[in-house]
Amino acid sequence: MKFCVIVPVFNHGHTVGGVVRGLRAVVGEGIAICVVDDGSGDGSGEACAGLAGVTVLRMTRNRGKGAALLTGFRWALERGCTHAVTVDADGQ
């Protein structure tokens, strides 16, 4: 089994960085994390860029959470992941 975490985000630049750092602390270095920025205008993707083991995918326009999740699932499949956990970026 190969796990990953997918975090769809739209305009949660103030929380997503903390959420991803918290995830990294919980899942460790061996689990890939993908943040899918769904066309945010507040720097949400940039808040996670450069974090160790985190891939940021940017959608050019907002297409909705479902499309962001599908983008993340495609990314996971391309990397051979068998399981994906999704986590909201708003810190709740």
N, C-alpha and C positions, 0 to 999 in steps of 0.2 A: 504494500500500500504506500502511496505517496500523496501526502496532504499538502494543501496550500490554503491561504486565507485571501479572500477577495473583499475589498472595501470600496463600494461605490460611493462617490461623493459629489454633491452639488452644493456649492456655496457654504461649506462648513470649514473654511480656512482657519477659523479660530479654535476648532476642536480636533480636526483630523490628525494633526501632528501628534498630539497627546494620545489619541486613540491608537495610532500605529505604534508609537513607542511602548505603550502598555501591552499591546499584542506581542511585540517582539520580546518583551520581558517574560510573558507567559508561555509562548510557543517555542522560544529559543531560536538559535541560529539556523537550525536544520529545516525549518519550514519557510517556504517562500511566501511573501506577502505581495499582493498586487492591488494598488490603488487605482481605480478607474475614475478619472476626473470627467464628469459628464457635462463638459462645457461651462464650468464654473467661471465666474468673473471676479472672484475674490482671492485668487492665489491659492486655492485649495491644493492643486497638484504640486505647486512649488513648495508648500509646507512639508511635503514628504520627500521631495527630490533630495537625493544624497543620503538618505537614511540607509544604513547597511541592510542588504538583503531585501530591499523594497523596490519593486518595479512600479513606475507610474505610467499609466496609459492615459493619453489625453484625447477626448472626443472634441471635435471642433465646434459642435453646438450641442445644446441640451436635447437629448433624445429620450430621457426618462430612465428611471431606475431599472426597468426590465432590460432595456438595451444595454445599459452599463453592465448589468450582471451577465448578459450573454457575451459581451466583449470579454469580461473576466473569465468566463467559463471556456471560451475559445483559447485564451491565453493559457489557461490551466491544461487543457487537452494537448496543446502544442508542446508543453513541457513534460508530458507524460504523467500528469497528476491523475490519481484515481478518485480522490475525494477533495471537495472544496467546502470550506466554511465561509459564510458571508457574515460580515459585521458592519453595522451602520456606523457612519462617520460622525454622528452628532454627539457621541459621548454618553448616550443613554443606555 
